[in-house]
Amino acid sequence: MEKTIPLILSQRIIAAGRTVVRTARLMVGVPDYDAYVAHRQVQHPGEPIMSYQAFFRERQASRYGVNGGKISRCC
């Protein structure tokens, strides 16, 4: 039992760290590719999944209003 408590604690610390990193990335505008892939696999099985590079380009274009789109930013 003594070994399971540190294991559970370390797993929680790692999970919290991942959450902090994900939140920080979203706050500065870096898209979450892993969440996108998980969503596509669950909600759209059998459909193609963009590469990381294509996903990043698409998200940046969407964010900065490329091709006449609306610029989405706070300032």
C-alpha positions, -999 to 999 in steps of 0.1 A, spaced: 0 0 0 29 24 7 40 21 -29 6 28 -44 2 62 -26 33 77 -42 23 62 -76 -12 77 -74 2 110 -62 27 111 -91 0 103 -116 -21 132 -103 8 156 -104 16 146 -140 -21 150 -150 -22 184 -133 9 194 -152 -6 184 -185 -37 205 -177 -15 235 -168 5 231 -201 -27 227 -222 -43 258 -205 -12 279 -210 -9 269 -247 -46 278 -253 -41 312 -235 -13 322 -259 -31 308 -289 -13 275 -295 -39 250 -307 -43 216 -290 -36 190 -317 -41 160 -294 -76 172 -285 -84 177 -322 -72 141 -330 -92 126 -301 -123 145 -312 -119 134 -349 -115 98 -339 -146 98 -317 -169 121 -335 -158 115 -371 -144 80 -374 -131 70 -408 -127 106 -419 -91 119 -426 -72 137 -398 -50 166 -407 -13 164 -401 0 186 -373 14 211 -398 -19 214 -417 -38 217 -385 -15 244 -372 -18 264 -405 -56 261 -405 -59 272 -369 -35 302 -375 -54 312 -406 -87 310 -387 -73 330 -358 -57 358 -379 -84 362 -405 -66 349 -435 -86 351 -468 -109 378 -455 -120 361 -423 -127 379 -391 -97 385 -368 -104 369 -335 -84 385 -307 -89 403 -275 -70 435 -283 
